[in-house]
Amino acid sequence: MSIKVIAIGNRLMGDDGVAIHVIKKLSKNLEESGIKVIIGEVDFQYCLGKIEEGDYIIIIDATLFGIEPGTVTVNCLKDIYRLNHDHSMFSQHGYSLIKALESYKAVEGVIVGIEGKSFDFNLSLSRDIEAAFHNICCKVYETIWSSVNNSYF
């Protein structure tokens, strides 16, 4: 049983890759603290293979909730599972890491969302996200540690 941070997203789609950029920036500090970092990008099967029963996972991903770009949100996996059943949650993928976790793995954790602005074919982050990048990294780092400290480990 361990703590794992999983960054998902597509770096070819602008802000959709923000989680990957943030976790690459934070990975050294996280790993030195005993947290395993997984850069999953869009390969949910790779991520699923790295997760073991009993792990506490923190999934980092871009969101498009229509709020201020760069805003960091947190949702418990259990709440997301419920939304999945209510069909209130949308994913651009027909089968996602969340659905796979709910079906195959007994894990606890949270999803940390980073609100993006531009999700077009682009190798760069939007200006808004670039301008807020340092603050986003700080907020995600704080959120990871708050989640770990509030878990039942």
Secondary structure per residue as TSV (DSSP state, phi and psi in degrees):
chain	resnum	aa	ss	phi	psi
A	1	M	-	360.0	129.5
A	2	S	-	-150.4	173.0
A	3	I	E	-98.0	130.4
A	4	K	E	-132.6	134.4
A	5	V	E	-105.7	128.0
A	6	I	E	-120.0	119.4
A	7	A	E	-97.0	123.9
A	8	I	E	-123.4	156.2
A	9	G	-	145.5	175.4
A	10	N	-	-120.2	110.1
A	11	R	T	-67.4	-12.4
A	12	L	T	-85.0	-4.9
A	13	M	B	-117.9	46.6
A	14	G	G	58.9	-122.6
A	15	D	G	-67.3	-13.0
A	16	D	G	-61.0	-23.2
A	17	G	G	-93.5	8.9
A	18	V	H	-58.3	-38.5
A	19	A	H	-61.3	-38.6
A	20	I	H	-65.7	-44.4
A	21	H	H	-61.8	-43.2
A	22	V	H	-65.4	-47.3
A	23	I	H	-70.1	-33.6
A	24	K	H	-60.7	-38.5
A	25	K	H	-67.6	-35.7
A	26	L	H	-93.2	-9.9
A	27	S	H	-58.8	-40.6
A	28	K	H	-60.8	-48.1
A	29	N	H	-64.0	-40.6
A	30	L	H	-65.3	-46.6
A	31	E	H	-65.9	-36.9
A	32	E	H	-64.6	-22.5
A	33	S	T	-92.9	4.7
A	34	G	T	90.7	8.0
A	35	I	-	-93.1	128.7
A	36	K	E	-82.2	134.2
A	37	V	E	-108.3	130.1
A	38	I	E	-123.9	119.5
A	39	I	E	-95.2	97.0
A	40	G	E	-90.9	-20.0
A	41	E	E	48.9	-121.3
A	42	V	T	-105.3	8.6
A	43	D	-	-95.7	84.4
A	44	F	H	-65.8	-27.7
A	45	Q	H	-68.9	-37.0
A	46	Y	H	-60.9	-47.1
A	47	C	H	-60.3	-47.0
A	48	L	H	-58.4	-38.2
A	49	G	H	-67.7	-19.5
A	50	K	H	-92.5	-7.7
A	51	I	-	-100.4	134.2
A	52	E	-	-114.7	153.3
A	53	E	T	-52.3	136.1
A	54	G	T	89.1	-8.1
A	55	D	-	-66.4	153.2
A	56	Y	E	-104.1	119.3
A	57	I	E	-116.3	146.6
A	58	I	E	-125.0	108.8
A	59	I	E	-93.1	128.4
A	60	I	E	-110.6	128.9
A	61	D	E	-152.7	160.0
A	62	A	E	-76.3	150.6
A	63	T	E	-127.3	163.2
A	64	L	-	-139.4	74.3
A	65	F	S	-95.2	-5.8
A	66	G	S	82.3	23.7
A	67	I	S	-107.8	-177.4
A	68	E	-	-57.9	125.1
A	69	P	T	-55.5	136.2
A	70	G	T	94.9	-9.6
A	71	T	-	-65.5	134.6
A	72	V	E	-103.7	127.1
A	73	T	E	-120.4	158.0
A	74	V	E	-134.7	133.3
A	75	N	E	-135.9	138.6
A	76	C	E	-70.6	141.3
A	77	L	H	-55.1	-39.6
A	78	K	H	-59.1	-39.2
A	79	D	H	-67.0	-37.9
A	80	I	H	-67.4	-39.6
A	81	Y	H	-57.7	-43.2
A	82	R	H	-63.0	-43.8
A	83	L	H	-62.0	-36.8
A	84	N	H	-59.4	-42.8
A	85	H	H	-69.5	-32.2
A	86	D	H	-81.4	-4.4
A	87	H	T	61.6	28.7
A	88	S	-	-90.9	-9.6
A	89	M	-	-107.8	137.3
A	90	F	-	-111.6	138.0
A	91	S	-	-132.1	144.1
A	92	Q	S	-74.7	-6.3
A	93	H	S	-108.1	136.4
A	94	G	S	-61.7	-41.1
A	95	Y	S	-126.6	125.3
A	96	S	-	-119.0	171.6
A	97	L	H	-58.7	-38.7
A	98	I	H	-62.2	-47.5
A	99	K	H	-62.9	-39.5
A	100	A	H	-66.0	-42.6
A	101	L	H	-61.9	-44.0
A	102	E	H	-61.9	-37.1
A	103	S	H	-81.4	-36.0
A	104	Y	H	-119.5	-18.7
A	105	K	-	-127.5	136.6
A	106	A	-	-94.2	92.0
A	107	V	-	-132.7	156.5
A	108	E	E	-109.8	159.4
A	109	G	E	160.4	-169.3
A	110	V	E	-136.8	163.0
A	111	I	E	-115.2	124.6
A	112	V	E	-103.6	117.6
A	113	G	E	-101.0	143.4
A	114	I	E	-119.7	114.6
A	115	E	E	-67.4	123.5
A	116	G	-	-97.1	176.9
A	117	K	S	-123.5	-44.3
A	118	S	-	-119.4	122.1
A	119	F	-	-120.7	43.5
A	120	D	S	-100.9	166.7
A	121	F	S	-59.1	111.3
A	122	N	B	-169.1	134.6
A	123	L	S	-81.8	-9.9
A	124	S	S	-107.4	154.2
A	125	L	-	-76.1	156.5
A	126	S	-	-65.0	161.7
A	127	R	H	-59.3	-40.0
A	128	D	H	-61.4	-43.2
A	129	I	H	-72.0	-41.2
A	130	E	H	-58.6	-44.4
A	131	A	H	-64.1	-32.9
A	132	A	H	-98.7	5.8
A	133	F	H	-56.7	-45.9
A	134	H	H	-60.1	-46.6
A	135	N	H	-64.3	-37.7
A	136	I	H	-61.5	-46.8
A	137	C	H	-58.8	-44.4
A	138	C	H	-62.5	-45.4
A	139	K	H	-65.2	-42.3
A	140	V	H	-64.0	-43.1
A	141	Y	H	-60.0	-47.1
A	142	E	H	-61.6	-40.3
A	143	T	H	-66.2	-39.9
A	144	I	H	-59.7	-49.3
A	145	W	H	-69.3	-34.6
A	146	S	H	-64.4	-42.4
A	147	S	H	-63.0	-45.0
A	148	V	H	-63.8	-43.9
A	149	N	H	-68.1	-27.7
A	150	N	H	-92.3	-2.5
A	151	S	S	-81.2	178.3
A	152	Y	-	-95.6	28.9
A	153	F	-	-76.4	360.0
